[in-house]
């Protein structure tokens, strides 16, 4: 992708007026949100070990509480297991800056390109994990009367959330956070051991409408666990992010929910226990491997650019996110209240 170029110092609105002063300290930019990736187990694979990855889990069989009579040899059991497979994929991004822009622009466009590329990579990795979570086999809707996405017509509800968590608990899903006892601090309450719930920030008013919902300020620490931590409800820890996926106009006709062309926008909510999703990265460069991530600035003449008219800021990395338990995760499709009370 190309960045905006100002080859004749005509900042900021196309005028050649020389009275503009270009302050080199850049304005702050909104950060990338690392949210659902925090719920993923992480594995690292070495280079040149193949593109396809297989992960296996062995099951503990059902209990047989029948005593073995004396002298009887009990039949051996066969080990039961499940396999999950995925393929490492390569991702690339590229910014391009003109030679004029690089040489004459008082703003360091190349450095800005490197910074934005790092943030873009975080958002891309986050989206890969969201897309993986949406492939979970267990799907539930905002109401028992709703059986398809195009019928979704209502927001999150406490009862539906507990139906999901009950199923995960019955499958022996592990919580992410243990119980946090109360502290001697007015306005706070203890929090239960929690499973993680991920949704769009648009749903925050609907979460607040839950009876006894605790915002981060009302938890024992009084602080969010991360940028996305919004609050807790009973045995659920709720995380929200503006980068979550919205299915615009995919729901039922509505006049009370957020809508596109009269049809409700549908918001996937992801409910997870530990070990439901695993992320695989390739060992190598960058932050802890980070998928063998490398950000490079290409500033040399070559056959494709003999006059060295362009500077490229490029990045490539490998990534894979896999569902590694369909028993410990749910996709919950809901709508968003248009005008919260």
C-alpha positions, -999 to +999 in steps of 0.1 A: +000+000+000+013+035-008+016+062+018+005+098+010+032+117-007+040+155-006+067+159-032+065+198-032+063+205+005+026+213+001+015+204+036-011+199+048-039+207+024-023+210-011-014+247-007+021+259-014+018+285+013+052+285+030+038+297+064+029+263+076+052+250+103+056+212+102+060+201+138+080+169+137+065+153+168+037+131+155+002+129+169-007+098+188-023+070+169-049+045+181-032+013+192-038-022+179-058-043+203-044-077+214-075-094+228-084-129+219-048-139+212-043-138+250-067-168+252-046-189+229-021-215+239+012-208+221+035-233+204+066-226+184+079-248+156+114-248+142+122-239+106+124-265+079+102-290+099+073-289+073+043-267+068+016-290+083+012-292+120-006-320+140-016-317+176-029-346+196-049-349+229-054-382+247-087-388+266-092-402+300-118-430+294-151-433+313-148-447+348-156-484+353-162-488+391-169-525+388-145-545+410-123-571+392-131-606+406-102-626+419-083-645+392-100-625+364-078-606+339-095-574+330-096-566+293-072-537+283-086-505+272-077-488+239-063-453+242-086-427+227-074-395+213-083-366+189-060-350+164-061-314+151-043-304+120-034-271+104-010-255+079+014-227+086+007-198+062+028-168+052+015-133+055+031-101+040+025-064+042+042-035+024+043+003+026+059+024-002+073+059+000+086+080-029+122+092-030+109+128-029+089+121+002+119+103+019+144+130+010+123+162+014+094+155+037+102+169+072+082+140+086+100+106+088+076+086+066+098+055+067+099+054+105+062+060+106+057+032+081+077+008+103+057+018+134+023+014+115+034-019+101+041-033+136+006-023+146-010-036+115+007-070+121-008-072+156-042-065+142-038-090+114-027-117+139-057-108+161-081-112+131-066-146+122-075-157+157-110-143+155-115-161+122-104-193+138-127-189+168-156-185+145-150-220+132-158-235+167-184-263+162-206-252+191-230-224+181-257-207+201-280-177+194-295-149+215-327-170+221-339-205+221-364-195+194-335-185+171-318-212+151-299-192+124-279-160+120-305-144+099-330-148+128-308-130+154-330-103+170-318-096+206-288-088+228-267-108+252-286-122+281-273-136+314-293-169+311-279-177+276-243-170+288-248-195+317-262-221+293-229-219+274-207-219+305-226-249+320-219-269+288-182-259+290-180-269+327-197-302+319-169-308+294-144-301+322-131-269+306-105-251+327-110-215+338-085-188+329-086-169+363-091-182+398-112-167+425-100-133+437-111-126+473-125-093+484-104-064+497-110-036+521-119-011+494-153+005+491-172-002+459-154-035+450-164-071+452-147-105+449-146-122+415-153-158+408-131-182+388-138-172+352-140-183+317-132-157+290-158-140+269-148-118+239-171-093+221-172-060+203-171-028+223-206-020+209-220-045+233-206-028+264-240-011+273-257-045+270-231-061+293-236-033+318-273-041+319-266-075+334-276-075+371-246-072+394-221-068+364-188-056+377-168-032+357-130-033+361-132-005+387-154-027+409-131-058+409-107-063+438-077-048+420-098-019+406-078-021+374-083-039+340-061-070+334-054-058+299-064-031+274-095-051+265-107-062+299-142-046+305-155-064+336-168-096+352-202-112+355-204-142+378-180-168+363-173-149+331-145-124+325-156-101+296-132-086+271-142-061+245-124-048+214-134-024+186-116-048+162-140-077+168-160-089+138-195-075+130-218-092+105-235-061+091-272-065+084-271-103+088-298-106+113-336-103+115-356-072+107-355-048+137-363-014+149-346-017+183-312-032+175-282-017+157-291-024+121-280-020+085-308-015+059-334-025+085-317-058+094-300-064+127-262-063+128-250-096+142-221-097+167-203-130+173-194-134+210-167-160+217-168-179+250-136-199+258-121-222+284-083-227+284-067-247+256-096-243+232-074-225+206-037-229+199-016-205+180+016-217+162+045-195+153+077-201+135+109-197+155+132-170+143+133-132+143+113-106+162+095-107+194+099-143+208+099-156+172+066-139+163+062-162+133+097-154+120+087-118+116+110-095+099+104-058+091+129-045+065+135-012+047+144-016+010+163+014-002+185+004-031+183+006-069+176-027-087+162-039-120+126-031-109+136+004-097+168+014-114+165+051-104+158+042-068+125+062-069+108+042-042+116+031-006+097+000+005+089-010+041+081-047+040+072-074+065+065-111+063+057-137+089+042-171+094+011-178+115-014-205+123-043-205+148-062-238+153-092-249+173-079-275+196-111-284+214-147-281+202-159-289+237-143-259+254-155-230+232-187-215+218-197-189+193-227-169+205-245-148+179-263-117+193-275-083+183-267-049+199-293-026+215-295+005+194-305+029+222-294+016+256-315+028+285 
